Amino acid sequence: VIGVGSAGILSLVHFCTWLGNDWEVVSIHNPDKPILGIGESTNGGFVALLEKGTHFALGRKEDLEELDATLKFGSRFKNWREHNWLNPLLDGNTAIHFNSFNFKDFAHRRLAKLWPDKFRVMEGDVKSLDSLPHKVVVEIDGRKEDFDYIIDCMGYPQDLSQYVMSDCTPVNRCIIHNMKDYDLEYETDHIATRNGWMFGVPLISRKTYGYMFNDTITTVEDAKKDMCDILGVDEVDGKEYLFKCYYTEKMIEGRICKCGNKAMFFEPLVANSIFLYILGIRMFFDHIIENAPVADLNRRYAEAIQEMEDVISYYYKGGPIFDTPFWDFATKKCAERMEKRERFKQLCMHYANLKSQGVMNYGPTYAFSPLTWEIVDEQMGYNSFAPADQPAPAMSGVPS
């Protein structure tokens, strides 16, 4: 596993958990290469994986402190409607907010202790990967090492020409600010603003805010001023990220699997990326152990990403309480995109039919569970699943 960001660490934890001692699981990383160190919001699957692979426990105070972590019960939406509302974690799930700066050391210590027969660390700068029929040759600091398989978590690709550029989001820039004094709530903030929205991720040591906006509509100076006004501060830290949303249609190529930002990147609405990291890792495991066909796995992974694109556009398409140039642009862009998404329209018809029979929970998961869709749709006031007069057609590629 190359890289020690969130995707890399989750890959290590998964494969240490599920591979036998006849395997070696190697963490390859350059200690001089910085990671994207901010507070991160997770889901129940993240916690479940840590429990199995590192013996992390939500109820153990020391474990939370090691990760600078707080509990998470859902995502709080403010200013999207006249009322504030919670997009809850369901099925008894509790997640965490954690400090990504702490994640590598936490996981390496635990994995070395729990899986000493298979886990090891190799430091160095990876220069090239060569996937051959029976091995992958990795050049690390001028020397060549052979591996059976590689998970490439080396971050943003330098060349996006082989990726699909996503049109699901109207934002392209983020400004970060940290506050040490704040009132702890066990939720991830999703605060709509005049120029986009702002996330808030509470840690033990601080709360990380990220102001999302579109720099072709709002200047950086105006965005910083609005962020200061909302947070009641004179100035913000000002660390900025300019980004594009993209994904690969070839998650697995030969003996290499792309994961994390090497596979995809989306804005952080409802912690969408963590789910996709874990899904891709599990699919690669199925390919290695069960010989699951690559073409099928790549297709299913791309479909899962497209479902998440629909989730993002779905929140934007109705706009919040603001009437501004950004939201005029955002609502039109995302509503037009959703109108072209036949698979999502089939889902709505299918859910509507099931709801009319009182059995919506029999519906398929589409990024979200049926109950989550029902909750979010009601809070946003979309009425997407009004009872249908006729049975909906079966959804292509999704079990009914």
C-alpha positions in Angstrom: 0.0 0.0 0.0 1.7 3.2 -1.2 0.7 6.3 0.8 -0.4 7.0 4.4 -3.3 9.3 3.9 -6.7 8.2 5.0 -7.2 5.8 2.0 -3.8 4.3 2.5 -4.3 3.6 6.2 -7.8 2.2 5.6 -6.3 -0.1 2.9 -3.6 -1.4 5.4 -6.2 -2.0 8.1 -8.5 -3.9 5.8 -5.9 -6.2 4.3 -4.2 -6.8 7.7 -7.7 -7.8 9.0 -8.7 -10.1 6.2 -5.5 -11.7 4.8 -3.8 -14.6 6.5 -0.3 -14.7 7.9 1.0 -16.2 4.6 0.8 -12.6 3.2 2.9 -9.6 3.8 1.1 -6.3 4.0 3.6 -3.5 3.5 3.1 0.2 4.1 5.3 2.2 1.7 5.6 5.9 2.3 7.9 8.9 2.1 8.1 10.4 5.6 9.0 13.8 4.0 5.8 14.0 1.9 3.1 15.9 3.7 -0.5 14.6 3.9 -3.6 16.6 3.6 -3.9 17.2 7.3 -7.4 18.4 8.3 -10.2 17.2 10.5 -12.1 14.4 8.7 -15.7 13.3 9.1 -16.4 9.5 8.7 -19.2 7.0 8.7 -20.1 3.8 10.5 -18.1 1.6 8.1 -14.9 3.5 9.0 -15.4 2.7 12.7 -16.3 -0.9 12.0 -13.1 -1.4 10.0 -11.0 0.2 12.8 -12.6 -2.0 15.4 -11.7 -5.1 13.5 -8.2 -4.1 12.4 -6.9 -2.0 15.2 -9.2 -2.9 18.2 -10.3 0.7 18.3 -13.3 1.2 20.6 -15.7 4.2 20.7 -16.2 3.8 24.4 -12.5 3.9 25.2 -11.5 7.5 26.0 -7.8 6.8 25.2 -8.6 5.6 21.7 -10.5 8.8 20.9 -7.7 10.9 22.4 -5.1 9.1 20.2 -7.0 10.2 17.1 -8.0 13.6 18.6 -11.4 12.3 17.8 -15.0 13.2 18.7 -18.2 11.1 18.2 -20.4 11.8 15.3 -24.2 11.0 15.1 -24.9 12.7 11.8 -24.6 15.8 9.7 -26.3 19.0 10.8 -27.7 21.1 7.9 -28.1 24.8 8.7 -29.5 27.6 6.4 -30.5 25.1 3.7 -34.0 25.5 4.8 -35.7 27.8 7.3 -35.3 25.1 9.9 -32.0 23.3 10.8 -32.1 19.5 10.5 -30.0 16.4 11.1 -29.1 13.9 8.4 -28.7 11.1 10.9 -26.5 8.0 10.9 -28.9 5.0 10.9 -28.8 1.3 11.8 -27.3 2.0 15.2 -24.2 3.5 13.6 -21.9 6.0 15.4 -19.0 7.5 13.5 -16.1 9.8 14.5 -14.4 13.0 13.5 -10.7 12.5 13.6 -7.4 14.3 13.0 -5.8 13.0 9.9 -2.3 14.0 11.2 -2.7 11.4 13.9 -4.0 8.6 11.8 -0.8 7.1 10.4 1.0 6.8 13.7 -2.1 5.4 15.4 -2.6 2.7 12.8 1.1 1.8 12.4 1.4 1.2 16.1 -1.7 -0.9 16.3 -1.0 -2.9 13.2 2.5 -3.7 14.3 1.2 -5.0 17.6 -1.8 -6.9 16.4 -0.5 -8.3 13.1 3.3 -8.7 13.6 3.6 -11.7 11.2 2.3 -9.8 8.2 2.6 -6.0 8.7 5.7 -4.0 8.0 6.8 -0.5 6.9 9.0 0.5 4.1 10.1 4.1 3.8 11.1 5.8 0.6 10.0 7.8 -2.4 8.2 5.8 -5.1 9.3 6.8 -8.6 7.5 4.3 -10.8 5.1 1.3 -10.9 5.3 -1.4 -13.5 2.4 -3.9 -13.5 3.6 -7.2 -15.1 1.6 -10.4 -15.6 2.8 -12.0 -12.3 4.1 -9.1 -10.2 4.4 -5.3 -9.8 7.9 -3.8 -9.9 8.1 -0.7 -7.7 11.1 1.7 -7.9 11.7 3.1 -4.4 14.7 5.5 -3.9 16.5 4.0 -6.9 16.0 0.4 -5.9 13.5 -2.0 -7.3 11.1 -4.1 -5.1 8.7 -6.8 -6.3 5.1 -7.1 -5.0 2.2 -9.3 -5.9 -0.2 -6.4 -5.8 -0.2 -2.7 -5.2 -2.7 -0.2 -3.8 -1.8 3.2 -5.1 -2.8 5.9 -2.7 -0.3 8.5 -3.8 -2.7 11.3 -4.0 -3.8 13.6 -6.8 -2.8 12.4 -10.3 -0.6 14.8 -12.2 -2.5 14.1 -15.4 -6.3 14.0 -15.4 -6.6 13.2 -19.1 -7.5 9.5 -18.4 -10.1 10.5 -15.8 -13.8 11.4 -16.0 -14.3 15.0 -15.0 -17.4 15.3 -12.8 -20.1 17.9 -13.3 -21.9 17.2 -10.0 -20.8 20.1 -8.0 -20.9 23.9 -8.4 -17.9 24.7 -6.1 -14.2 24.5 -6.8 -12.3 26.1 -3.9 -12.1 25.8 -0.2 -10.7 28.1 2.6 -9.7 26.5 5.9 -9.9 28.0 9.4 -9.4 26.3 12.8 -10.9 27.4 16.1 -9.7 26.1 19.4 -12.6 27.5 21.4 -16.0 26.1 20.3 -19.1 24.4 21.6 -18.9 20.7 21.0 -21.8 19.1 19.2 -21.5 15.5 17.9 -22.3 16.4 14.3 -20.6 17.5 11.2 -21.7 21.0 10.3 -23.1 21.7 6.8 -23.8 25.4 6.9 -25.2 27.0 3.7 -23.7 30.4 3.0 -24.4 33.1 0.4 -21.5 31.8 -1.7 -21.7 28.0 -1.2 -21.5 26.1 2.1 -19.1 25.6 5.0 -18.3 22.3 6.8 -17.4 22.2 10.4 -15.5 19.2 11.8 -15.1 19.1 15.6 -12.0 17.6 17.1 -10.8 17.4 20.7 -8.1 20.0 20.1 -10.0 22.3 17.7 -12.8 22.6 15.1 -11.9 22.8 11.5 -14.1 24.8 9.2 -13.9 24.7 5.4 -15.6 27.4 3.3 -16.6 26.0 -0.1 -17.3 28.4 -3.0 -16.8 28.9 -6.7 -14.0 31.3 -7.5 -15.4 32.2 -10.9 -18.4 33.8 -9.0 -17.0 34.8 -5.6 -13.6 36.3 -5.1 -11.3 34.9 -2.5 -11.4 38.2 -0.6 -15.2 38.1 -0.5 -15.2 34.5 0.6 -12.8 35.2 3.4 -14.9 38.2 4.6 -18.0 36.1 4.7 -16.2 33.3 6.5 -15.0 35.9 9.1 -18.5 37.3 9.6 -20.0 33.9 10.1 -17.4 32.7 12.6 -17.0 36.0 14.3 -13.3 36.3 13.8 -11.1 39.1 12.4 -9.2 36.9 10.0 -9.0 33.3 8.9 -6.0 31.0 8.7 -6.5 31.2 4.9 -5.1 27.9 3.8 -6.7 27.3 0.4 -7.4 24.3 -1.8 -8.4 24.7 -5.4 -9.8 21.4 -6.7 -11.5 19.6 -9.5 -13.9 16.7 -9.1 -13.0 13.5 -11.1 -12.9 9.8 -11.0 -11.3 6.8 -12.8 -13.3 4.2 -14.7 -10.3 1.8 -14.3 -9.9 1.5 -10.5 -8.1 -1.8 -11.1 -5.6 -2.1 -13.9 -3.5 -5.3 -13.9 -2.2 -5.8 -10.4 -2.6 -2.2 -9.3 -5.6 -0.7 -7.6 -6.1 3.1 -7.4 -7.6 4.3 -4.1 -8.2 7.6 -2.4 -7.5 10.7 -4.4 -5.7 8.6 -7.0 -9.0 7.1 -7.8 -11.4 10.0 -7.3 -12.0 13.3 -5.6 -15.2 15.0 -4.7 -16.1 17.9 -2.4 -16.7 16.6 1.2 -20.5 16.8 1.4 -21.8 14.1 3.8 -18.4 12.4 4.1 -18.9 10.7 0.7 -15.3 9.8 0.0 -14.7 7.5 3.0 -17.5 5.2 1.8 -15.9 5.0 -1.7 -12.4 4.3 -0.3 -13.7 1.3 1.7 -15.8 0.0 -1.2 -12.8 0.1 -3.6 -10.6 -1.7 -1.1 -13.1 -4.4 -0.6 -13.5 -4.9 -4.3 -9.8 -5.2 -4.8 -9.7 -7.8 -2.0 -12.5 -9.7 -3.9 -10.5 -9.6 -7.0 -7.3 -11.0 -5.3 -9.0 -13.7 -3.2 -12.1 -14.6 -5.2 -10.9 -13.7 -8.7 -13.8 -11.3 -9.2 -13.6 -10.0 -12.8 -11.9 -6.7 -13.1 -14.4 -5.4 -15.7 -17.3 -6.1 -13.4 -15.6 -4.5 -10.4 -14.6 -1.4 -12.3 -18.2 -1.0 -13.7 -19.7 -1.4 -10.2 -17.2 1.1 -8.7 -18.0 3.7 -11.4 -21.7 3.2 -10.8 -21.2 3.7 -7.0 -19.4 7.0 -7.8 -22.1 8.1 -10.1 -24.6 7.4 -7.3 -22.6 9.7 -5.0 -22.5 12.3 -7.7 -26.3 12.2 -7.7 -26.3 12.7 -3.9 -24.2 15.8 -4.2 -26.3 17.4 -7.0 -29.5 16.4 -5.1 -28.6 18.6 -2.1 -27.7 21.6 -4.3 -30.6 21.4 -6.8 -33.2 23.0 -4.5 -30.9 25.7 -3.1 -30.9 27.0 0.5 -32.5 30.2 1.9 -30.2 32.5 0.0 -31.1 34.3 -3.3 -27.6 35.0 -4.7 -25.7 34.7 -7.9 -23.9 31.5 -6.7 -27.1 29.8 -5.8 -28.8 30.8 -9.0 -26.0 29.1 -10.8 -25.8 26.1 -8.5 -29.5 25.2 -8.4 -29.8 25.6 -12.2 -26.7 23.5 -12.9 -27.5 20.7 -10.5 -31.2 20.6 -11.4 -30.4 20.3 -15.1 -27.9 17.6 -14.3 -30.4 15.6 -12.3 -33.0 15.8 -15.0 -30.6 13.9 -17.3 -30.0 11.1 -14.7 -32.3 8.4 -15.9 -31.1 5.9 -13.3 -31.9 8.3 -10.5 -35.3 9.0 -11.9 -35.9 5.3 -12.1 -34.9 5.1 -8.4 -37.4 7.8 -7.5 -40.2 6.0 -9.3 -39.3 2.7 -7.7 -39.2 4.3 -4.2 -42.5 6.0 -4.8 -44.2 2.7 -5.8 -42.8 1.0 -2.7 -43.8 3.9 -0.5 -47.3 3.8 -1.8 -47.4 0.2 -0.6 -45.9 1.1 2.8 -42.7 -0.9 2.1 -40.2 1.7 1.0 -37.5 0.0 3.1 -37.5 -2.9 0.7 -36.0 -0.6 -1.9 -32.3 -0.8 -3.0 -29.5 1.2 -1.5 -28.4 4.0 -3.8 -25.4 5.6 -2.1 -27.9 6.1 0.8 -30.4 3.6 2.3 -34.1 4.2 1.4 -34.8 5.6 4.9 -32.0 8.2 4.6 -33.4 9.2 1.2 -36.8 9.6 2.7 -35.5 11.7 5.6 -33.4 14.0 3.5 -36.2 14.4 0.8 -38.7 15.3 3.5 -36.4 17.9 5.1 -35.5 19.4 1.8 -39.1 19.6 0.8 -38.6 17.9 -2.6 -41.4 15.4 -2.5 -39.5 13.1 -4.8 -41.1 9.9 -3.7 -44.8 10.9 -4.0 -46.9 7.7 -4.4 -46.9 6.5 -8.0 -50.1 5.5 -9.9 -48.3 2.7 -11.7 -45.5 0.3 -10.6 -42.1 1.6 -11.4 -39.9 -0.2 -13.9 -37.0 -2.3 -12.5 -33.8 -0.3 -12.2 -31.1 -1.3 -14.6 -28.1 -2.5 -12.7 -29.8 -2.2 -9.3 -31.6 -5.1 -7.6 -35.2 -4.5 -6.8 
